[in-house]
Amino acid sequence: MSAALAARHAFAVELAREAGDLAISIRQNLGALESKEPMDYATRADHDVEALIRRRVAERFGDAVIGEEDGGAPASVVWVVDPIDGTTNFIHGTPRWCISIALLVDGEPEIGVINAPDEGRLFAARRGQGALLNGAPLSVSGLRHGASPVVETGWSPRRSLAAYGELITRLIGDGIEFRRNGSGALGMADVACGRNDGYLELHINAWDVLAGIVLVREAGGWVNGFLDNDGLMRGNPIIACTPEIQQRLMAAISFSN
């Protein structure tokens, strides 16, 4: 399987680049927006990019795919894809969006690739092989900056505003700065490269974080058991961080369990 994984890793990197180019080419002609949940949209680009990824995977490997827009089912070898994470940012013309591609084999995240074309950042990782940003090795912060930790938090209508207020209150009470930038996948990638010290969300879907889980682990970080209790299909809370703040973030999110 090692050679097969190496082939899929290289394929995922090139596919993420191709998907990014397609998204950019569509950006000025998105057509009508599709509203999925309050403040959660899909565009022509979301659907066309996912269709491209599905087609390329089928042509090359015949593997199963689970995508945000068109679903899918678990399999022993399955790609998990968010065609555009940060769609609201994408719609508004800001650079904080990406393509996220992950591969699971027998339930284990093996490959993670995140391409943020407008930021010029392409992250790639394979289990046991390290993590790269634009071809250069990366690592979590280790709190080497010496300042207060900075943690990005996501938001979802699947949890109450009161719960998110409690989370923010706990973070601030523990001397932890927080941010929200509108892309869970890039929030995870920023932990892997040390821009942020952690990423937290009370509920998030698998396509948003699986690529990032591989990146963070391969960069020396810690991630909770996101796939427990059918996290692949139902989602779960996520904690990803430099190991030095693992216990602090577990305490911050403990009320939601």
Backbone torsions as a table, in degrees:
resi	resn	phi	psi	omega
1	MET	NA	-18.6	-177.4
2	SER	-60.8	-45.2	179.1
3	ALA	-65.9	-37.9	179.0
4	ALA	-65.1	-38.8	177.7
5	LEU	-68.6	-40.1	177.9
6	ALA	-60.4	-41.2	178.9
7	ALA	-65.1	-41.4	179.7
8	ARG	-69.1	-34.4	177.7
9	HIS	-62.8	-50.9	178.9
10	ALA	-60.6	-41.2	178.5
11	PHE	-60.9	-43.7	-177.5
12	ALA	-63.2	-38.3	179.0
13	VAL	-63.9	-47.7	-179.7
14	GLU	-67.2	-36.7	178.8
15	LEU	-66.2	-39.6	178.2
16	ALA	-62.5	-38.1	176.3
17	ARG	-64.9	-46.7	179.8
18	GLU	-61.5	-41.5	179.4
19	ALA	-64.1	-39.7	177.4
20	GLY	-62.7	-42.5	177.9
21	ASP	-62.1	-40.8	179.3
22	LEU	-64.5	-44.9	-179.6
23	ALA	-59.4	-44.0	-179.7
24	ILE	-63.5	-39.0	-178.5
25	SER	-66.5	-26.0	-178.3
26	ILE	-90.0	-17.5	-164.9
27	ARG	-55.4	-33.8	-177.7
28	GLN	-86.3	1.2	-178.9
29	ASN	-141.8	60.5	-173.4
30	LEU	-79.4	-22.7	-177.2
31	GLY	73.6	-159.4	-178.0
32	ALA	-70.0	142.2	177.3
33	LEU	-82.1	148.2	175.3
34	GLU	-106.8	120.5	179.8
35	SER	-92.4	119.1	-178.3
36	LYS	-97.1	-42.8	176.7
37	GLU	-143.8	169.0	174.4
38	PRO	-54.1	124.8	178.7
39	MET	64.4	25.5	177.6
40	ASP	-133.0	116.4	-171.7
41	TYR	-124.6	159.5	167.5
42	ALA	-126.4	153.6	-179.3
43	THR	-127.9	173.2	173.1
44	ARG	-53.8	-37.9	-178.9
45	ALA	-63.3	-41.7	178.1
46	ASP	-56.0	-48.1	-177.1
47	HIS	-69.8	-42.3	-177.2
48	ASP	-69.7	-37.7	178.4
49	VAL	-67.3	-43.0	177.8
50	GLU	-63.2	-39.8	178.0
51	ALA	-61.9	-40.3	176.5
52	LEU	-60.2	-47.1	-178.2
53	ILE	-62.7	-45.5	178.6
54	ARG	-59.4	-42.9	-178.1
55	ARG	-65.5	-44.9	-179.5
56	ARG	-64.7	-42.0	177.9
57	VAL	-62.3	-44.5	180.0
58	ALA	-62.6	-42.5	-179.1
59	GLU	-65.4	-39.4	-172.9
60	ARG	-87.0	-44.0	-171.1
61	PHE	-126.7	-24.2	-175.1
62	GLY	72.8	19.1	-178.7
63	ASP	-76.9	161.2	173.7
64	ALA	-73.0	155.8	178.8
65	VAL	-135.5	136.2	167.6
66	ILE	-114.8	120.9	-179.5
67	GLY	-123.9	156.5	-179.8
68	GLU	-61.4	-39.4	-171.8
69	GLU	-85.6	-38.0	-172.1
70	ASP	-121.0	13.8	170.5
71	GLY	68.5	-153.0	-176.0
72	GLY	143.3	-178.6	-176.5
73	ALA	-135.5	153.4	178.6
74	PRO	-60.6	152.4	176.2
75	ALA	-154.8	166.8	-179.1
76	SER	-62.5	-33.1	172.7
77	VAL	-126.2	115.9	-175.5
78	VAL	-145.9	134.8	173.2
79	TRP	-88.6	139.8	179.5
80	VAL	-123.6	120.3	-162.3
81	VAL	-130.3	132.0	163.4
82	ASP	-111.1	108.6	-172.8
83	PRO	-64.3	-38.3	171.6
84	ILE	-142.2	109.2	174.5
85	ASP	-97.0	129.6	-171.4
86	GLY	92.3	39.6	-175.7
87	THR	-59.4	-38.4	179.2
88	THR	-61.3	-42.4	175.6
89	ASN	-61.8	-43.6	178.8
90	PHE	-57.8	-46.5	179.6
91	ILE	-61.2	-40.5	-175.9
92	HIS	-82.3	-1.6	175.5
93	GLY	82.0	17.8	176.8
94	THR	-97.4	157.0	-170.4
95	PRO	-80.7	-3.6	-172.9
96	ARG	-84.6	73.3	175.5
97	TRP	-151.2	164.0	-175.3
98	CYS	-161.8	168.6	167.6
99	ILE	-103.8	131.2	-179.1
100	SER	-120.9	124.0	-177.6
101	ILE	-130.3	123.3	177.6
102	ALA	-127.4	154.6	174.5
103	LEU	-124.3	127.6	173.4
104	LEU	-108.7	135.9	174.6
105	VAL	-125.0	119.2	-177.3
106	ASP	51.4	41.2	175.6
107	GLY	80.6	2.7	-178.3
108	GLU	-107.5	125.5	175.3
109	PRO	-66.1	117.9	-174.5
110	GLU	-107.1	-35.5	-174.6
111	ILE	-134.7	138.4	174.4
112	GLY	-139.4	126.8	177.8
113	VAL	-133.1	130.6	177.8
114	ILE	-130.2	123.9	179.0
115	ASN	-115.7	119.9	175.3
116	ALA	-110.9	86.6	-170.4
117	PRO	-60.8	-41.8	-177.6
118	ASP	-69.4	-21.8	176.6
119	GLU	-93.1	-8.6	-178.0
120	GLY	65.9	34.4	-178.2
121	ARG	-124.7	125.4	175.2
122	LEU	-124.8	115.7	-179.5
123	PHE	-100.0	139.9	177.6
124	ALA	-147.9	138.2	179.3
125	ALA	-149.7	149.3	173.2
126	ARG	-134.1	137.4	-175.6
127	ARG	-54.2	127.0	179.7
128	GLY	81.2	0.4	-175.5
129	GLN	-118.5	4.0	179.6
130	GLY	86.3	175.4	-177.8
131	ALA	-126.6	144.9	-176.2
132	LEU	-129.5	147.5	168.7
133	LEU	-122.4	114.3	-175.8
134	ASN	50.9	38.5	176.0
135	GLY	87.1	-5.3	-179.1
136	ALA	-105.1	139.2	-179.5
137	PRO	-60.4	146.2	178.1
138	LEU	-131.9	163.9	179.0
139	SER	-151.0	158.6	176.2
140	VAL	-67.3	168.8	-168.7
141	SER	-68.1	-34.0	-172.7
142	GLY	62.2	14.5	-175.4
143	LEU	55.2	29.1	-178.9
144	ARG	-65.1	-20.4	-179.8
145	HIS	-67.3	-24.2	177.8
146	GLY	78.3	1.9	-179.7
147	ALA	-98.5	-178.2	174.9
148	SER	-61.7	144.1	176.7
149	PRO	-61.8	146.4	173.9
150	VAL	-115.7	126.2	-177.6
151	VAL	-125.5	132.4	172.5
152	GLU	-89.7	140.3	177.2
153	THR	-121.8	138.2	173.2
154	GLY	-93.6	176.5	178.4
155	TRP	-142.1	144.0	178.1
156	SER	-146.8	141.1	176.3
157	PRO	-67.8	-5.5	177.1
158	ARG	-74.1	-9.0	172.8
159	ARG	-128.8	153.9	-172.2
160	SER	-73.9	156.0	173.9
161	LEU	-61.9	-34.7	178.5
162	ALA	-61.4	-39.4	178.7
163	ALA	-64.4	-41.6	178.2
164	TYR	-68.5	-34.5	174.3
165	GLY	-61.6	-40.1	177.3
166	GLU	-63.8	-41.7	179.1
167	LEU	-61.2	-47.9	-179.9
168	ILE	-62.4	-41.3	178.7
169	THR	-58.7	-42.8	-179.4
170	ARG	-67.4	-39.7	178.9
171	LEU	-63.0	-49.9	-179.1
172	ILE	-62.0	-40.3	179.0
173	GLY	-62.3	-23.5	178.8
174	ASP	-98.8	11.2	176.9
175	GLY	73.5	30.0	-179.4
176	ILE	-110.5	124.0	175.1
177	GLU	-70.6	151.8	177.8
178	PHE	-132.9	154.9	177.8
179	ARG	-139.1	160.9	167.2
180	ARG	-141.4	120.8	-173.2
181	ASN	-123.0	1.7	166.5
182	GLY	88.8	12.7	174.5
183	SER	-146.2	109.5	178.6
184	GLY	-63.2	-39.5	-179.6
185	ALA	-61.9	-45.0	179.2
186	LEU	-73.1	-27.9	172.5
187	GLY	-59.8	-42.5	176.6
188	MET	-65.7	-44.1	-179.5
189	ALA	-61.6	-36.3	179.5
190	ASP	-69.3	-26.9	171.3
191	VAL	-67.8	-44.3	-178.2
192	ALA	-60.2	-36.4	-177.0
193	CYS	-96.5	3.5	173.7
194	GLY	85.5	5.3	175.8
195	ARG	-67.2	-39.8	174.0
196	ASN	-119.8	160.0	-179.2
197	ASP	-93.9	-16.6	179.3
198	GLY	-164.4	163.6	172.6
199	TYR	-135.1	133.9	-177.3
200	LEU	-133.7	139.5	169.3
201	GLU	-153.0	139.4	-175.6
202	LEU	-73.1	-27.1	170.4
203	HIS	-156.3	132.8	179.7
204	ILE	-149.2	154.3	-179.0
205	ASN	-88.4	157.8	-173.2
206	ALA	-61.5	-39.0	-176.8
207	TRP	-64.8	-20.6	178.3
208	ASP	-77.0	-27.0	-167.2
209	VAL	-126.3	-13.1	-172.4
210	LEU	-64.8	-41.9	175.6
211	ALA	-61.2	-42.1	179.3
212	GLY	-64.7	-32.5	177.0
213	ILE	-60.5	-44.8	177.9
214	VAL	-62.4	-44.4	-179.7
215	LEU	-59.5	-49.6	-175.9
216	VAL	-64.3	-45.9	179.8
217	ARG	-61.5	-42.8	-178.1
218	GLU	-72.5	-18.7	176.1
219	ALA	-90.9	6.6	177.0
220	GLY	93.8	11.1	-179.4
221	GLY	-92.5	178.5	179.3
222	TRP	-116.3	141.2	177.3
223	VAL	-134.8	140.4	177.7
224	ASN	-69.3	174.6	-178.5
225	GLY	-78.3	69.6	-173.0
226	PHE	-59.3	-35.7	-174.9
227	LEU	-81.4	-3.5	177.6
228	ASP	-60.5	152.4	173.5
229	ASN	54.8	44.4	176.3
230	ASP	62.0	40.0	176.1
231	GLY	-59.8	-27.3	179.8
232	LEU	-58.6	-43.8	-175.6
233	MET	-101.0	-23.7	-174.9
234	ARG	-108.8	-11.9	-175.3
235	GLY	78.3	173.8	-176.3
236	ASN	-166.9	171.7	165.1
237	PRO	-65.9	154.1	175.3
238	ILE	-127.9	136.4	167.9
239	ILE	-130.3	123.9	175.5
240	ALA	-136.8	131.6	-172.4
241	CYS	-164.2	166.3	165.6
242	THR	-67.1	139.4	-169.3
243	PRO	-58.2	-23.4	-176.1
244	GLU	-64.1	-21.2	-179.7
245	ILE	-115.2	16.5	-179.0
246	GLN	-55.3	-51.9	-176.3
247	GLN	-65.1	-35.6	-179.7
248	ARG	-66.9	-39.9	-179.8
249	LEU	-74.9	-34.6	174.8
250	MET	-61.5	-39.2	178.0
251	ALA	-67.3	-38.0	-178.2
252	ALA	-65.0	-32.4	-175.4
253	ILE	-100.8	-0.3	-171.4
254	SER	-62.3	-30.5	-177.0
255	PHE	-64.4	-21.2	-173.7
256	SER	-90.1	-6.3	-175.6
257	ASN	-76.4	NA	NA
